Amino acid sequence: MRKICIVTGTRAEYGLLFWLMKEVAEDPQLTLQLIVTGMHLSPEFGMTVERIEQDGFTIHKKIDMLLSSDSSVAMSKAVGLGCIGFADAYDDLRPDIVVVLGDRFEILAAAAAAALQRIPIAHIHGGESTEGAVDEAIRHAVTKMAHIHFVTAEPYRKRVIQLGEQPQRVFNVGSPGLDYIVRTPLLDRAAFEQSIGFSLAEQNFLITYHPETLSLDDSLASLEELFAALAPFSGANMIFTKANADLHGRAINAALEQFVAGHAERMILFDSLGQLRYLSAIQHVDVVIGNSSSGIIEVPIFRKPTVNIGNRQKGRLRAQSIIDCLPERRKISESIELALSATFRNRLADVQSLYGEGQAAKSMTHHLKTIELQGILMKSFYDLSFEV
């Protein structure tokens, strides 16, 4: 049986990997090995490892690599700690393929250790672009270390090939995040309100704001602009989720705690909603605000508007439900007004997903099971034919 080792380090990433993990675990020709690391193991970020265990998955290795700091030095040191932990884990588990998703520093450590230990790597969400984050460089670095590529859209397949990867190993499977939406019954309004201990109003916002790790602008200053932009919407109830463990992430979370505490009658903040409650929230709110990739990839399938702030997601394919704006209070406020307007909302009926139809897990499992591994480590650079 082929051993498939899947690595997860964050709450959002776990939601994207959930159905792939299910498919691999239930396939009689495959064995699932699960490594949990990063934010999952931190009480500060919700100790979401417990959610994974509650979902019935066996965790084979836990790699604690986060430091109690969100400085750039701490991120660099965390990668080093991660490499040590993954080296030992792979040596013990002896996987046939390591599966990683995305572009975070935990994934850089997981991929680097696998590459040096000559383990084939399957990478999900390669070829994308997020110009406002250091993740951009990590994503493309992991692409070059990987041997099997699961991309979410045709332009991203072409970009991975442009990076020199063999076309026959680059598969456009769509976004695995859509699988959860298609395959999981979401909570109705009453059940959702009960699950979060918070009542929705006539108008509701879902807000997630992460630091722009490559921006020269102060992330906290941009967050203050967002807070000011929300002031005119005093009749709306607002659900906030905390930032990831990125550079300045802890400072952002502290500011969020203070802001929400001052408006507790109509605002609530979560370390992590979990995938079911988060997607259910999208279903019941009027607009999603912030700079999370979910606003670009998952929200359009609900035909809900997204107000995307700043450059963190600059470069991703966008549906017509996305409203981009600068991190300035007037621009943000105007964008929210537009998102709530009848004119804009009438356009949403025609919104189409640019990231597949929710069948990514089945497709990835098929390729993980059938792809020839003999000689896969010997990568030949695929050159495009062009004239300079």
ROKOL-437870 format. One line per field, with one value per residue (C-alpha): chain; x, y, z; residue number from 1. Coordinates in nm, 2 decimals, always signed. Layout:
N
cadena <- c(A/...)
u <- c(X/...)
v <- c(Y/...)
w <- c(Z/...)
num <- c(NUM/...)
***
This chain:
388
cadena <- c(A/A/A/A/A/A/A/A/A/A/A/A/A/A/A/A/A/A/A/A/A/A/A/A/A/A/A/A/A/A/A/A/A/A/A/A/A/A/A/A/A/A/A/A/A/A/A/A/A/A/A/A/A/A/A/A/A/A/A/A/A/A/A/A/A/A/A/A/A/A/A/A/A/A/A/A/A/A/A/A/A/A/A/A/A/A/A/A/A/A/A/A/A/A/A/A/A/A/A/A/A/A/A/A/A/A/A/A/A/A/A/A/A/A/A/A/A/A/A/A/A/A/A/A/A/A/A/A/A/A/A/A/A/A/A/A/A/A/A/A/A/A/A/A/A/A/A/A/A/A/A/A/A/A/A/A/A/A/A/A/A/A/A/A/A/A/A/A/A/A/A/A/A/A/A/A/A/A/A/A/A/A/A/A/A/A/A/A/A/A/A/A/A/A/A/A/A/A/A/A/A/A/A/A/A/A/A/A/A/A/A/A/A/A/A/A/A/A/A/A/A/A/A/A/A/A/A/A/A/A/A/A/A/A/A/A/A/A/A/A/A/A/A/A/A/A/A/A/A/A/A/A/A/A/A/A/A/A/A/A/A/A/A/A/A/A/A/A/A/A/A/A/A/A/A/A/A/A/A/A/A/A/A/A/A/A/A/A/A/A/A/A/A/A/A/A/A/A/A/A/A/A/A/A/A/A/A/A/A/A/A/A/A/A/A/A/A/A/A/A/A/A/A/A/A/A/A/A/A/A/A/A/A/A/A/A/A/A/A/A/A/A/A/A/A/A/A/A/A/A/A/A/A/A/A/A/A/A/A/A/A/A/A/A/A/A/A/A/A/A/A/A/A/A/A/A/A/A/A/A/A/A/A/A/A/A/A/A)
u <- c(+0.00/+0.13/+0.19/+0.06/+0.19/-0.02/+0.11/-0.12/-0.01/-0.31/-0.69/-0.76/-0.52/-0.68/-1.02/-0.88/-0.72/-1.01/-1.18/-0.84/-0.75/-1.09/-1.04/-0.69/-0.79/-1.08/-0.89/-0.79/-0.48/-0.35/-0.24/-0.28/+0.00/-0.08/+0.17/+0.03/+0.24/+0.24/-0.07/-0.26/-0.05/-0.07/-0.33/-0.29/-0.43/-0.71/-0.53/-0.70/-0.53/-0.82/-1.06/-0.86/-0.87/-1.25/-1.30/-1.16/-0.82/-0.51/-0.22/+0.10/+0.34/+0.31/+0.59/+0.60/+0.79/+0.62/+0.81/+0.63/+0.71/+0.59/+0.91/+1.09/+1.37/+1.12/+0.97/+1.32/+1.41/+1.07/+1.16/+1.49/+1.30/+1.05/+1.32/+1.46/+1.12/+1.02/+1.35/+1.29/+0.92/+1.00/+1.28/+1.03/+0.73/+0.90/+0.63/+0.60/+0.47/+0.45/+0.16/+0.19/-0.05/+0.02/+0.29/+0.35/+0.68/+0.57/+0.53/+0.87/+1.02/+0.82/+0.91/+1.28/+1.32/+1.13/+1.34/+1.67/+1.55/+1.46/+1.08/+0.85/+0.65/+0.30/+0.22/-0.13/-0.21/+0.11/+0.14/-0.06/+0.05/+0.01/+0.23/+0.17/+0.32/+0.65/+0.44/+0.48/+0.85/+0.78/+0.51/+0.73/+1.03/+0.81/+0.69/+1.06/+1.11/+0.79/+0.74/+0.36/+0.15/-0.22/-0.32/-0.65/-0.70/-0.57/-0.36/-0.18/-0.11/+0.06/+0.26/+0.39/+0.49/+0.66/+0.86/+1.01/+0.79/+0.69/+0.34/+0.24/+0.29/+0.09/-0.28/-0.56/-0.79/-0.96/-0.95/-0.99/-1.17/-1.47/-1.50/-1.60/-1.87/-2.01/-1.98/-2.07/-2.42/-2.37/-2.55/-2.88/-2.91/-3.05/-2.79/-2.51/-2.61/-2.63/-2.29/-2.11/-2.32/-2.40/-2.72/-2.71/-2.87/-3.05/-2.71/-2.39/-2.02/-1.75/-1.40/-1.05/-0.75/-0.39/-0.06/+0.08/+0.42/+0.60/+0.43/+0.62/+0.30/+0.24/+0.00/-0.15/-0.20/-0.40/-0.60/-0.69/-0.81/-1.04/-1.17/-1.25/-1.42/-1.65/-1.78/-2.06/-2.21/-2.34/-2.64/-2.44/-2.32/-1.97/-1.79/-1.41/-1.15/-0.80/-0.49/-0.25/+0.09/+0.27/+0.49/+0.29/+0.01/+0.01/+0.00/-0.30/-0.48/-0.42/-0.57/-0.87/-0.93/-0.93/-1.15/-1.41/-1.42/-1.53/-1.83/-1.92/-2.29/-2.26/-1.91/-1.75/-1.39/-1.28/-0.93/-1.08/-1.43/-1.33/-1.43/-1.79/-1.88/-1.66/-1.83/-2.17/-2.09/-2.03/-2.37/-2.54/-2.35/-2.40/-2.04/-1.69/-1.43/-1.05/-0.76/-0.79/-0.76/-1.10/-1.26/-1.11/-1.15/-1.44/-1.67/-1.77/-1.93/-2.18/-2.25/-2.16/-1.96/-1.60/-1.43/-1.06/-0.83/-0.47/-0.22/-0.20/-0.40/-0.28/-0.23/-0.50/-0.77/-1.08/-1.45/-1.67/-1.80/-1.46/-1.43/-1.06/-0.97/-0.68/-0.63/-0.78/-1.09/-1.28/-1.20/-1.29/-1.62/-1.71/-1.64/-1.86/-2.14/-2.10/-2.11/-2.43/-2.60/-2.89/-2.71/-2.40/-2.59/-2.80/-2.48/-2.40/-2.65/-2.41/-2.09/-1.90/-1.63/-1.29/-1.15/-1.33/-1.65/-1.56/-1.41/-1.05/-1.01/-1.12/-0.90/-0.59/-0.64/-0.66/-0.33/-0.16/-0.26/-0.17/+0.12/+0.45/+0.71/+0.99/+1.24/+1.02/+1.30/+1.51/+1.35/+1.42/+1.37/+1.09/+1.19/+0.92/+0.99/+1.01/+1.23/+1.40)
v <- c(+0.00/+0.34/+0.56/+0.92/+1.17/+1.48/+1.79/+2.05/+2.36/+2.59/+2.59/+2.71/+2.46/+2.18/+2.27/+2.26/+1.92/+1.76/+1.57/+1.47/+1.32/+1.14/+1.00/+0.88/+0.72/+0.53/+0.41/+0.05/+0.10/+0.39/+0.45/+0.80/+0.93/+1.27/+1.52/+1.82/+2.12/+2.50/+2.69/+2.36/+2.29/+2.64/+2.73/+3.09/+3.01/+2.78/+2.45/+2.32/+1.99/+1.89/+1.95/+1.72/+1.45/+1.50/+1.45/+1.10/+1.13/+0.95/+1.19/+1.01/+1.30/+1.64/+1.88/+2.19/+2.46/+2.79/+3.04/+3.29/+3.58/+3.70/+3.87/+3.79/+3.63/+3.40/+3.29/+3.20/+3.01/+2.83/+2.70/+2.56/+2.39/+2.25/+2.11/+1.92/+1.79/+1.68/+1.51/+1.28/+1.23/+1.13/+0.90/+0.72/+0.71/+0.64/+0.79/+0.72/+1.08/+1.39/+1.62/+1.99/+2.28/+2.64/+2.88/+2.92/+2.89/+2.56/+2.42/+2.54/+2.34/+2.03/+2.05/+2.12/+1.82/+1.59/+1.71/+1.65/+1.30/+1.22/+1.18/+1.27/+1.58/+1.67/+2.04/+2.19/+2.55/+2.61/+2.87/+3.13/+3.48/+3.69/+3.99/+4.14/+3.85/+3.67/+3.36/+3.44/+3.34/+3.03/+2.90/+2.91/+2.76/+2.47/+2.43/+2.38/+2.12/+1.93/+1.65/+1.64/+1.95/+2.00/+2.35/+2.52/+2.68/+2.66/+2.98/+2.84/+2.51/+2.71/+2.91/+2.60/+2.47/+2.80/+2.74/+2.44/+2.16/+1.87/+1.92/+1.55/+1.60/+1.92/+1.86/+2.12/+1.98/+2.30/+2.43/+2.17/+2.44/+2.40/+2.03/+2.11/+2.35/+2.10/+1.79/+1.92/+2.03/+2.37/+2.50/+2.69/+3.03/+2.91/+2.63/+2.87/+3.13/+2.86/+2.72/+3.06/+3.19/+3.51/+3.64/+3.78/+4.11/+4.23/+4.31/+4.11/+4.12/+3.85/+4.00/+3.85/+4.06/+3.92/+4.12/+4.21/+4.06/+4.24/+4.57/+4.88/+5.01/+4.94/+4.65/+4.80/+5.13/+4.96/+4.77/+5.11/+5.23/+4.92/+4.99/+5.35/+5.24/+5.01/+5.30/+5.41/+5.06/+5.08/+4.86/+4.57/+4.27/+4.17/+3.83/+3.86/+3.58/+3.62/+3.66/+3.37/+3.33/+3.56/+3.86/+4.11/+3.86/+3.86/+4.24/+4.24/+3.99/+4.20/+4.51/+4.30/+4.18/+4.54/+4.67/+4.39/+4.42/+4.78/+4.68/+4.35/+4.40/+4.35/+4.21/+3.88/+3.75/+3.39/+3.23/+2.99/+2.92/+2.59/+2.51/+2.42/+2.73/+2.96/+2.84/+2.86/+3.22/+3.31/+3.17/+3.39/+3.72/+4.00/+4.07/+3.92/+4.18/+4.16/+4.01/+3.63/+3.40/+3.26/+3.58/+3.53/+3.15/+3.02/+3.32/+3.36/+3.02/+3.15/+3.45/+3.68/+4.00/+4.03/+4.36/+4.27/+4.52/+4.60/+4.39/+4.06/+3.88/+4.08/+3.85/+3.59/+3.52/+3.72/+3.67/+3.97/+3.95/+4.08/+4.45/+4.56/+4.87/+5.04/+5.01/+5.36/+5.42/+5.61/+5.36/+5.06/+5.23/+5.31/+4.95/+4.81/+5.05/+4.92/+4.56/+4.62/+4.81/+4.65/+4.73/+4.53/+4.25/+4.20/+4.11/+3.83/+3.58/+3.55/+3.49/+3.18/+3.00/+3.03/+2.75/+2.43/+2.26/+2.09/+1.76/+1.82/+1.55/+1.26/+1.38/+1.42/+1.08/+0.92/+1.08/+1.00/+0.64/+0.59/+0.82/+0.63/+0.70/+0.52/+0.78/+1.07/+1.23/+1.28/+1.61/+1.75/+2.12/+2.17/+2.46/+2.66/+2.75/+3.13/+3.40/+3.67)
w <- c(+0.00/-0.09/+0.21/+0.16/+0.43/+0.45/+0.64/+0.80/+1.00/+1.01/+1.07/+0.71/+0.55/+0.74/+0.60/+0.25/+0.31/+0.50/+0.21/+0.06/+0.40/+0.40/+0.05/+0.12/+0.45/+0.29/-0.02/+0.02/-0.19/+0.02/+0.38/+0.53/+0.75/+0.91/+1.05/+1.24/+1.32/+1.35/+1.47/+1.53/+1.84/+1.99/+2.26/+2.15/+1.81/+1.93/+1.98/+1.66/+1.68/+1.90/+1.61/+1.39/+1.65/+1.70/+1.33/+1.38/+1.22/+1.36/+1.40/+1.34/+1.43/+1.60/+1.53/+1.76/+1.57/+1.66/+1.88/+2.11/+1.88/+1.54/+1.44/+1.11/+1.32/+1.50/+1.16/+1.03/+1.35/+1.33/+0.98/+1.13/+1.41/+1.16/+0.94/+1.24/+1.34/+0.99/+0.93/+1.23/+1.14/+0.78/+0.89/+1.12/+0.89/+0.56/+0.34/-0.04/-0.11/+0.11/+0.04/+0.12/+0.05/-0.01/+0.09/+0.46/+0.64/+0.80/+0.45/+0.35/+0.63/+0.54/+0.17/+0.24/+0.46/+0.22/-0.07/+0.11/+0.22/-0.14/-0.08/-0.37/-0.29/-0.41/-0.39/-0.39/-0.49/-0.68/-0.96/-0.78/-0.70/-0.38/-0.43/-0.08/+0.12/+0.16/+0.08/-0.28/-0.28/-0.06/-0.29/-0.60/-0.40/-0.30/-0.66/-0.76/-0.48/-0.57/-0.82/-0.85/-0.88/-0.81/-0.93/-0.89/-1.23/-1.59/-1.57/-1.27/-1.45/-1.73/-1.47/-1.30/-1.64/-1.71/-1.39/-1.57/-1.44/-1.67/-1.81/-1.75/-1.37/-1.34/-1.28/-1.28/-1.01/-0.88/-0.53/-0.25/-0.05/-0.27/-0.19/+0.17/+0.04/-0.21/+0.01/+0.36/+0.48/+0.63/+0.94/+0.90/+1.06/+1.40/+1.43/+1.33/+1.59/+1.86/+1.76/+1.80/+2.09/+1.91/+1.74/+1.39/+1.30/+0.99/+0.85/+0.92/+0.83/+0.84/+0.88/+0.87/+0.84/+0.81/+0.80/+0.46/+0.53/+0.23/+0.27/+0.38/+0.54/+0.91/+0.94/+1.26/+1.09/+0.81/+1.07/+1.23/+0.90/+0.88/+1.23/+1.13/+0.81/+1.00/+1.22/+0.99/+0.99/+1.35/+1.27/+1.15/+1.36/+1.30/+1.33/+1.34/+1.31/+1.42/+1.20/+1.13/+1.31/+1.06/+1.10/+1.31/+1.35/+1.73/+1.73/+1.50/+1.72/+2.03/+1.85/+1.74/+2.10/+2.22/+1.94/+1.97/+2.35/+2.31/+2.09/+2.26/+2.21/+1.83/+1.77/+1.84/+1.79/+1.73/+1.74/+1.49/+1.37/+1.21/+0.85/+0.91/+1.11/+0.89/+0.57/+0.74/+0.84/+0.48/+0.39/+0.65/+0.63/+0.38/+0.30/+0.37/+0.45/+0.48/+0.29/+0.33/+0.03/+0.12/+0.01/-0.33/-0.37/-0.16/-0.11/-0.48/-0.49/-0.23/-0.46/-0.18/-0.21/-0.09/+0.00/-0.05/+0.13/+0.01/-0.17/+0.02/-0.25/-0.54/-0.84/-0.77/-1.03/-0.93/-0.98/-1.04/-0.68/-0.55/-0.47/-0.43/-0.23/-0.07/+0.31/+0.36/+0.57/+0.30/+0.03/+0.26/+0.37/+0.01/-0.10/+0.18/+0.07/-0.29/-0.18/+0.01/-0.27/-0.47/-0.79/-0.70/-0.54/-0.85/-1.04/-0.81/-0.96/-1.26/-1.06/-1.16/-0.96/-1.12/-0.90/-1.01/-0.90/-0.57/-0.70/-0.62/-0.35/-0.57/-0.85/-0.63/-0.47/-0.81/-0.92/-0.58/-0.63/-0.99/-1.07/-1.15/-0.88/-1.05/-1.15/-1.03/-0.83/-1.14/-1.25/-1.60/-1.65/-1.91/-2.14/-2.32/-2.68/-2.72/-2.87/-2.66)
num <- c(1/2/3/4/5/6/7/8/9/10/11/12/13/14/15/16/17/18/19/20/21/22/23/24/25/26/27/28/29/30/31/32/33/34/35/36/37/38/39/40/41/42/43/44/45/46/47/48/49/50/51/52/53/54/55/56/57/58/59/60/61/62/63/64/65/66/67/68/69/70/71/72/73/74/75/76/77/78/79/80/81/82/83/84/85/86/87/88/89/90/91/92/93/94/95/96/97/98/99/100/101/102/103/104/105/106/107/108/109/110/111/112/113/114/115/116/117/118/119/120/121/122/123/124/125/126/127/128/129/130/131/132/133/134/135/136/137/138/139/140/141/142/143/144/145/146/147/148/149/150/151/152/153/154/155/156/157/158/159/160/161/162/163/164/165/166/167/168/169/170/171/172/173/174/175/176/177/178/179/180/181/182/183/184/185/186/187/188/189/190/191/192/193/194/195/196/197/198/199/200/201/202/203/204/205/206/207/208/209/210/211/212/213/214/215/216/217/218/219/220/221/222/223/224/225/226/227/228/229/230/231/232/233/234/235/236/237/238/239/240/241/242/243/244/245/246/247/248/249/250/251/252/253/254/255/256/257/258/259/260/261/262/263/264/265/266/267/268/269/270/271/272/273/274/275/276/277/278/279/280/281/282/283/284/285/286/287/288/289/290/291/292/293/294/295/296/297/298/299/300/301/302/303/304/305/306/307/308/309/310/311/312/313/314/315/316/317/318/319/320/321/322/323/324/325/326/327/328/329/330/331/332/333/334/335/336/337/338/339/340/341/342/343/344/345/346/347/348/349/350/351/352/353/354/355/356/357/358/359/360/361/362/363/364/365/366/367/368/369/370/371/372/373/374/375/376/377/378/379/380/381/382/383/384/385/386/387/388)
***
